[in-house]
Amino acid sequence: MLRALEIHDMLIIDRLHLTLQPGLNVLTGETGAGKSILLDSLGFVLGWRGRADLVRQGAEQGEVTAVFDLAEGHPARAVLAEAGLPVEDELILRRVNDASGRKTAWINDRRASGEALRALSDVLVELHGQHDDTGLLNPRGHRALLDAFGGLEAARAATRAAWSAQTRAARALEELQARVDAARAEEDFLRHAVAELDRLNPLPGEDADLDAARRRMQGAARIRDDIARAHQLLGGDGAEAALAEATRWLEGVGDRAGGLLDEPLAALGRALIELGEAADGVERALSSLDFDPADLEATEERLFAIRALARKHGQAPDDLGDFAQDLRARLAALDAGETDLTRHQKDLAAARAEYERAASGLSRARADAARRLDAAVMAELAPLKMERAVFETRLEPGDPGPEGSDLVTFTVATNPGAPAGPLNRIASGGELSRFLLALKVCLTADDSHRTLIFDEIDRGVGGATADAVGRRLAQLSAGGQILVVTHSPQVAARGAHHWRVEKRVEAGATLSTVTPLAAPQRVDEIARMLAGDTVTDEARAAARALLAG
């Protein structure tokens, strides 16, 4: 609910504080007094796109503050939370426009963008009038309004879920078809490459192992002869034989040397042991250097084959195994593609059938809701002196989408036999006002979250019709809040709260003021609306009768 509106230096308003109430709030005043400025100012703080020259002449900046009370569960709370803004029971919007046209906004004392203001305005305020092209007159919103009237949220959610499932199935089939088509385009390459890799079957680390073996065999041919000669010199015909011979000679005379040869003999024993180990090691080295030249040839052939295949496919030798696995998977996908495609096509067909079932059910429910809405609106039109008019909710087939395939348009025929057409093209100003009011009464039975604003929606009607308009507005305001700008005394008399907008001249400047009216003042204001500039006792009596009625 809009609780307060404070305006500073906007157009012809220098300073104004307006405290609003639940129920039907009416603003009256002579033409040009500034009633529309109030709506312009409210639209400004809500981020609506409107006139640019809002700052009062001579002022450095204009400022508007709007205070809303947010009940528990109000949709604005979710908007605030999603935007990362403070969520409280009181919502304060403030927006400043300087003389250069620069605009700055705050939401609960936090800097905010115009987009954030407009997102909030969608759930805070709803404006209706003869130039309303974003509310009831906008055909793009008629389907949602019909669904809300018919209580079709569950059916619409089921249709949306079926559409999502169909979309996922179509995307999965499309992606699989693309993969299969790509695999088919390279089928010959895949089969040849996989066969080639399977024949070679390169293993991780094999390139390094083959290279090391090749280098070892190449080096062995160059050093083996030298190692063999050394082995011969160390063996039984070489150093080992000489040491053994020397040991026998010394051992033969050792017992006659008085111990002088004990240490040399021990050293020779150790030397023979070390010499034997050295000879064994050299022999093992010779054995390891033994290779078949055919092995070198085979090693080089496989090493070169692996490297050539790696260069061919732009892979590192160690990655050829993973590359081969990837090619096998692509080939397997191709081989299994027809089976998978058939399965995905069946899945898509089933998803489409489910969507068509849900959408058809939603269409039937909408057709039923449309009949009920038409009857409800027609019942509202009769008291508004439009019993000869025909209201029809037209359903036509459209492109399938998340919320079905129905195009919904509210149409009217103002006279029997006249062709039906969109509201804003067929109805005159007064007729359009009454159509909008009848629609709103039918469509907003349980919507108390938003403040509804009717801008001279009673224009062009009077007498009993205007009284019916006032009664409908009062009925619509029960449990909520309506702000109506009116020139009709019958409508003004139905208000629970009444303000008069006046224009005065001070120090050569024209200024607009808004005054709350108590009961006696309401009598005079409604009498003025009935009689004009000269208010008579008869006009006051008529005003009292309206207020009492």
BASE-243636 format. One record per residue (C-alpha): residue number from 1; residue in one letter; x, y, z. Coordinates in steps of 0.5 Angstrom, whole numbers, plus 500, padded with zeros to 3 digits. Layout:
# BASE-243636
i:aa:u:v:w
NUM:A:X:Y:Z $
...
***
This chain:
# BASE-243636
i:aa:u:v:w
1:M:500:500:500 $
2:L:502:507:498 $
3:R:503:511:505 $
4:A:506:517:503 $
5:L:508:521:497 $
6:E:513:527:498 $
7:I:514:532:493 $
8:H:519:538:492 $
9:D:520:543:487 $
10:M:517:538:481 $
11:L:513:542:476 $
12:I:509:547:479 $
13:I:509:544:486 $
14:D:514:547:491 $
15:R:513:542:497 $
16:L:508:537:498 $
17:H:507:532:503 $
18:L:501:527:502 $
19:T:499:522:507 $
20:L:494:516:503 $
21:Q:490:511:507 $
22:P:487:504:505 $
23:G:481:504:501 $
24:L:478:509:496 $
25:N:482:515:495 $
26:V:480:521:491 $
27:L:483:527:488 $
28:T:479:532:485 $
29:G:480:539:483 $
30:E:479:544:477 $
31:T:482:542:470 $
32:G:490:544:470 $
33:A:490:545:478 $
34:G:496:539:478 $
35:K:492:533:479 $
36:S:496:530:473 $
37:I:503:532:476 $
38:L:502:528:482 $
39:L:501:522:478 $
40:D:507:524:474 $
41:S:511:525:480 $
42:L:509:518:483 $
43:G:511:515:476 $
44:F:518:519:476 $
45:V:520:516:483 $
46:L:517:509:481 $
47:G:522:509:475 $
48:W:517:510:469 $
49:R:519:513:463 $
50:G:515:520:462 $
51:R:516:527:461 $
52:A:523:530:462 $
53:D:522:537:464 $
54:L:520:536:471 $
55:V:524:540:475 $
56:R:520:547:478 $
57:Q:523:553:474 $
58:G:528:556:478 $
59:A:530:550:483 $
60:E:536:547:482 $
61:Q:533:540:483 $
62:G:527:536:484 $
63:E:526:530:489 $
64:V:520:525:490 $
65:T:520:520:496 $
66:A:514:515:496 $
67:V:513:510:502 $
68:F:510:504:502 $
69:D:508:499:507 $
70:L:510:492:505 $
71:A:505:486:508 $
72:E:508:479:510 $
73:G:509:476:503 $
74:H:508:482:499 $
75:P:512:480:492 $
76:A:516:487:493 $
77:R:520:483:498 $
78:A:522:478:493 $
79:V:524:483:488 $
80:L:528:487:494 $
81:A:532:480:496 $
82:E:533:478:489 $
83:A:537:485:488 $
84:G:541:485:494 $
85:L:537:491:497 $
86:P:534:491:505 $
87:V:528:488:506 $
88:E:523:491:511 $
89:D:516:492:513 $
90:E:517:500:510 $
91:L:519:501:503 $
92:I:522:508:502 $
93:L:523:510:495 $
94:R:527:517:493 $
95:R:529:520:487 $
96:V:532:526:485 $
97:N:532:530:478 $
98:D:537:536:478 $
99:A:536:541:473 $
100:S:541:538:468 $
101:G:537:532:467 $
102:R:541:527:471 $
103:K:537:523:476 $
104:T:539:519:482 $
105:A:535:514:486 $
106:W:535:510:493 $
107:I:531:504:495 $
108:N:531:504:503 $
109:D:537:509:503 $
110:R:541:504:498 $
111:R:543:507:491 $
112:A:539:504:486 $
113:S:538:504:478 $
114:G:532:506:474 $
115:E:531:498:472 $
116:A:531:497:480 $
117:L:525:502:481 $
118:R:521:499:475 $
119:A:522:492:477 $
120:L:519:494:484 $
121:S:513:499:481 $
122:D:511:492:477 $
123:V:509:489:484 $
124:L:507:496:487 $
125:V:503:500:483 $
126:E:498:499:477 $
127:L:496:505:473 $
128:H:489:505:469 $
129:G:487:510:464 $
130:Q:484:512:457 $
131:H:492:512:455 $
132:D:494:506:459 $
133:D:498:501:454 $
134:T:502:497:459 $
135:G:496:494:463 $
136:L:489:492:461 $
137:L:490:495:454 $
138:N:496:491:452 $
139:P:494:484:449 $
140:R:501:481:451 $
141:G:498:481:458 $
142:H:491:478:456 $
143:R:493:471:457 $
144:A:496:472:464 $
145:L:490:476:466 $
146:L:486:470:463 $
147:D:490:465:467 $
148:A:490:468:473 $
149:F:482:469:473 $
150:G:481:462:471 $
151:G:486:459:477 $
152:L:490:456:471 $
153:E:497:456:475 $
154:A:497:449:476 $
155:A:495:447:468 $
156:R:500:453:466 $
157:A:506:450:470 $
158:A:505:443:467 $
159:T:505:446:460 $
160:R:511:449:462 $
161:A:514:443:465 $
162:A:512:439:459 $
163:W:515:445:454 $
164:S:522:444:458 $
165:A:522:437:457 $
166:Q:521:437:450 $
167:T:526:443:449 $
168:R:531:438:453 $
169:A:529:432:448 $
170:A:530:436:442 $
171:R:537:439:444 $
172:A:539:432:446 $
173:L:537:429:439 $
174:E:540:435:435 $
175:E:547:435:439 $
176:L:547:427:438 $
177:Q:545:428:430 $
178:A:551:433:430 $
179:R:556:428:433 $
180:V:553:423:428 $
181:D:554:427:422 $
182:A:561:429:424 $
183:A:563:422:425 $
184:R:560:420:418 $
185:A:564:425:415 $
186:E:570:422:417 $
187:E:568:415:418 $
188:D:574:413:413 $
189:F:579:417:417 $
190:L:577:414:423 $
191:R:577:407:421 $
192:H:583:407:418 $
193:A:586:411:424 $
194:V:584:406:429 $
195:A:586:400:425 $
196:E:593:403:424 $
197:L:593:405:431 $
198:D:591:398:433 $
199:R:596:395:429 $
200:L:602:399:432 $
201:N:598:399:439 $
202:P:603:404:442 $
203:L:604:404:450 $
204:P:605:410:455 $
205:G:612:411:456 $
206:E:614:406:450 $
207:D:618:412:446 $
208:A:622:413:452 $
209:D:624:406:453 $
210:L:625:404:446 $
211:D:630:411:445 $
212:A:634:408:451 $
213:A:634:401:448 $
214:R:637:404:442 $
215:R:642:408:445 $
216:R:644:403:449 $
217:M:645:398:443 $
218:Q:648:403:439 $
219:G:653:405:444 $
220:A:655:397:446 $
221:A:658:396:439 $
222:R:663:402:440 $
223:I:665:400:447 $
224:R:665:392:448 $
225:D:672:391:444 $
226:D:675:395:450 $
227:I:671:392:455 $
228:A:673:385:453 $
229:R:680:386:452 $
230:A:680:389:460 $
231:H:676:383:462 $
232:Q:682:378:459 $
233:L:687:382:462 $
234:L:683:381:469 $
235:G:681:374:468 $
236:G:685:367:469 $
237:D:690:368:464 $
238:G:692:375:466 $
239:A:692:379:473 $
240:E:688:374:476 $
241:A:694:368:474 $
242:A:699:373:476 $
243:L:697:374:483 $
244:A:695:367:484 $
245:E:702:365:482 $
246:A:706:370:486 $
247:T:701:368:492 $
248:R:704:361:491 $
249:W:711:363:491 $
250:L:710:367:498 $
251:E:706:362:501 $
252:G:712:357:500 $
253:V:717:361:503 $
254:G:712:364:508 $
255:D:714:359:514 $
256:R:721:361:514 $
257:A:720:368:513 $
258:G:719:369:521 $
259:G:712:372:519 $
260:L:715:378:515 $
261:L:710:375:509 $
262:D:704:375:513 $
263:E:701:382:512 $
264:P:703:381:504 $
265:L:700:375:504 $
266:A:693:377:507 $
267:A:693:383:502 $
268:L:694:379:496 $
269:G:688:375:499 $
270:R:684:381:499 $
271:A:687:383:492 $
272:L:685:376:489 $
273:I:678:377:492 $
274:E:677:384:489 $
275:L:680:382:483 $
276:G:675:377:482 $
277:E:669:381:483 $
278:A:672:386:478 $
279:A:672:381:473 $
280:D:665:378:475 $
281:G:662:385:474 $
282:V:666:386:467 $
283:E:663:380:465 $
284:R:656:382:467 $
285:A:657:388:463 $
286:L:660:384:457 $
287:S:653:380:457 $
288:S:649:386:458 $
289:L:652:389:452 $
290:D:651:383:448 $
291:F:645:384:443 $
292:D:643:381:436 $
293:P:643:387:431 $
294:A:636:385:428 $
295:D:634:387:435 $
296:L:637:394:434 $
297:E:634:394:427 $
298:A:627:392:430 $
299:T:627:397:436 $
300:E:629:403:431 $
301:E:623:401:426 $
302:R:618:401:432 $
303:L:621:407:435 $
304:F:621:411:428 $
305:A:614:408:427 $
306:I:611:411:433 $
307:R:614:418:432 $
308:A:612:418:425 $
309:L:604:416:427 $
310:A:605:422:433 $
311:R:607:427:428 $
312:K:601:425:423 $
313:H:596:426:428 $
314:G:599:432:432 $
315:Q:600:428:438 $
316:A:605:427:443 $
317:P:608:419:443 $
318:D:605:418:450 $
319:D:599:421:448 $
320:L:597:416:442 $
321:G:594:411:447 $
322:D:589:416:449 $
323:F:588:419:442 $
324:A:586:412:440 $
325:Q:581:411:445 $
326:D:578:417:443 $
327:L:578:415:436 $
328:R:575:409:438 $
329:A:569:412:442 $
330:R:568:416:436 $
331:L:567:410:431 $
332:A:563:407:437 $
333:A:558:413:437 $
334:L:558:412:429 $
335:D:556:405:430 $
336:A:551:406:435 $
337:G:549:412:432 $
338:E:543:409:429 $
339:T:540:406:435 $
340:D:541:412:439 $
341:L:538:417:434 $
342:T:532:412:434 $
343:R:532:412:442 $
344:H:532:420:442 $
345:Q:527:421:436 $
346:K:522:416:440 $
347:D:524:421:447 $
348:L:522:427:443 $
349:A:516:424:440 $
350:A:514:422:447 $
351:A:516:429:450 $
352:R:512:433:444 $
353:A:506:428:445 $
354:E:506:430:453 $
355:Y:507:438:451 $
356:E:501:437:446 $
357:R:497:434:451 $
358:A:498:439:457 $
359:A:497:445:452 $
360:S:491:442:449 $
361:G:488:441:456 $
362:L:491:448:458 $
363:S:487:451:452 $
364:R:481:448:454 $
365:A:481:450:461 $
366:R:482:457:458 $
367:A:476:457:453 $
368:D:472:455:459 $
369:A:475:461:463 $
370:A:474:465:457 $
371:R:467:464:457 $
372:R:466:465:465 $
373:L:470:472:464 $
374:D:466:474:459 $
375:A:459:473:463 $
376:A:462:476:469 $
377:V:464:482:465 $
378:M:458:483:461 $
379:A:454:482:468 $
380:E:459:488:470 $
381:L:457:492:464 $
382:A:450:493:465 $
383:P:450:497:471 $
384:L:455:501:467 $
385:K:450:503:462 $
386:M:453:498:457 $
387:E:448:493:456 $
388:R:448:493:449 $
389:A:456:492:448 $
390:V:459:485:447 $
391:F:465:483:451 $
392:E:469:477:448 $
393:T:475:474:450 $
394:R:478:471:443 $
395:L:483:465:443 $
396:E:486:464:437 $
397:P:492:459:435 $
398:G:499:461:436 $
399:D:506:459:436 $
400:P:507:454:441 $
401:G:511:456:447 $
402:P:512:455:455 $
403:E:505:457:456 $
404:G:501:454:451 $
405:S:500:456:444 $
406:D:494:460:445 $
407:L:493:468:443 $
408:V:489:471:448 $
409:T:485:478:446 $
410:F:480:482:450 $
411:T:475:485:444 $
412:V:469:489:444 $
413:A:463:491:440 $
414:T:460:497:443 $
415:N:453:496:439 $
416:P:449:490:437 $
417:G:452:487:430 $
418:A:458:492:430 $
419:P:465:488:429 $
420:A:469:486:435 $
421:G:476:489:436 $
422:P:481:491:441 $
423:L:479:495:446 $
424:N:483:501:445 $
425:R:481:501:437 $
426:I:473:500:438 $
427:A:471:503:444 $
428:S:470:511:445 $
429:G:474:515:451 $
430:G:468:514:456 $
431:E:466:507:454 $
432:L:473:505:454 $
433:S:474:507:461 $
434:R:468:503:463 $
435:F:470:497:460 $
436:L:477:497:464 $
437:L:473:498:470 $
438:A:469:492:469 $
439:L:475:488:467 $
440:K:479:490:473 $
441:V:473:489:478 $
442:C:473:482:475 $
443:L:480:480:474 $
444:T:482:483:481 $
445:A:478:480:486 $
446:D:484:477:490 $
447:D:489:482:489 $
448:S:491:487:494 $
449:H:498:487:494 $
450:R:498:493:489 $
451:T:496:500:489 $
452:L:491:501:483 $
453:I:491:508:480 $
454:F:485:510:476 $
455:D:487:517:472 $
456:E:480:520:470 $
457:I:477:513:468 $
458:D:470:516:469 $
459:R:471:521:463 $
460:G:465:522:459 $
461:V:460:519:464 $
462:G:455:522:469 $
463:G:449:521:472 $
464:A:447:514:474 $
465:T:453:511:470 $
466:A:458:515:474 $
467:D:455:513:480 $
468:A:455:506:478 $
469:V:463:507:476 $
470:G:464:510:483 $
471:R:460:504:487 $
472:R:465:499:483 $
473:L:471:503:485 $
474:A:469:503:492 $
475:Q:468:495:491 $
476:L:474:494:488 $
477:S:478:498:494 $
478:A:475:493:499 $
479:G:481:490:502 $
480:G:486:494:498 $
481:Q:488:501:496 $
482:I:485:505:490 $
483:L:487:512:488 $
484:V:483:515:483 $
485:V:483:522:479 $
486:T:476:524:478 $
487:H:472:530:475 $
488:S:465:526:477 $
489:P:462:528:483 $
490:Q:458:521:484 $
491:V:465:518:484 $
492:A:468:523:489 $
493:A:462:522:493 $
494:R:464:514:494 $
495:G:471:516:496 $
496:A:473:514:503 $
497:H:479:519:503 $
498:H:478:526:499 $
499:W:484:531:497 $
500:R:483:537:493 $
501:V:488:539:488 $
502:E:488:547:488 $
503:K:493:552:484 $
504:R:495:559:487 $
505:V:499:564:485 $
506:E:505:567:490 $
507:A:510:572:488 $
508:G:508:571:481 $
509:A:509:564:481 $
510:T:504:559:480 $
511:L:504:553:485 $
512:S:499:547:486 $
513:T:497:545:493 $
514:V:493:538:495 $
515:T:489:539:501 $
516:P:485:533:505 $
517:L:478:535:506 $
518:A:474:534:512 $
519:A:466:532:512 $
520:P:464:539:511 $
521:Q:469:541:506 $
522:R:467:535:502 $
523:V:460:537:501 $
524:D:463:544:498 $
525:E:468:540:494 $
526:I:462:536:491 $
527:A:457:541:490 $
528:R:463:545:486 $
529:M:463:539:482 $
530:L:456:539:481 $
531:A:454:546:480 $
532:G:461:550:478 $
533:D:464:556:480 $
534:T:457:558:484 $
535:V:456:553:489 $
536:T:448:554:491 $
537:D:445:551:497 $
538:E:441:546:492 $
539:A:448:544:490 $
540:R:450:543:497 $
541:A:444:539:499 $
542:A:445:534:492 $
543:A:452:533:495 $
544:R:450:531:502 $
545:A:445:526:498 $
546:L:451:523:494 $
547:L:455:523:500 $
548:A:450:519:504 $
549:G:448:515:498 $
***
